[in-house]
């Protein structure tokens, strides 16, 4: 694929709640290239989670264009979109979203199951992904046998096993203690710099946002400011809405 990994062009998203139209996004334009490292920040109800869902193609815009790997999602069937999403985007969630009775190895392999990858190759690729996040010694452990930080590393390995162009992380440190959270952020930064995977964070934490090279400030369904400056620039990140 060439061009932007994900691109939103004048995207809006509205919902009907109890007969009232709610405008979650109001014409947002945003381009994410491979290798980007950005944080989406904003107060509760600003539209940042809606934007994340659209960028991850978990939802479709009400208006405007959303391109994933250069393809307009409006032209894709649900099945085609699911396949393209599986090949292009990896997801990391605050609550890990691991199958409780399944080993770390098999949790990581799930995206490859949906691709139809053969079992031997799935297991080899999943073991390599777990080794890349420092969990080569935890392949057979179930989530209940892992710490919170280790569970999030399994989730990151699962997001990476399909070699995505973009990794979307929704409050990836929200359920972790300070040290585990720092370790996870160090890992995401390393994967971004070493593999060229675009990392997009949604966070309310200014210290997490400060790690990104670019910060998208969202308010009232609009991009209020797009800061693209040096990594860890505490000056521009410090005023990120909590």
Secondary structure, 3 states (H helix, E strand, C coil): CCCCCEEEEEEEEEEEECCEEEEEEEEEEEEECCCCEEEEECCCCCCHHHHHHHHCCCCCCCEEEEEECCEEHHHCCHHHHHHHHHHHEEEEECCCCCCCCCEHHHHHHHHHHHHCCCHHHHHHHHHHHHHHCCCHHHCCCEHHHCCHHHHHHHHHHHHHCCCCCEEEEECCCCCCCHHHHHHHHHHHHHHHHHHCCEEEEECCCHHHHCCCCEEEEEECCEEEEEEECCCCCHHHHCCCCC
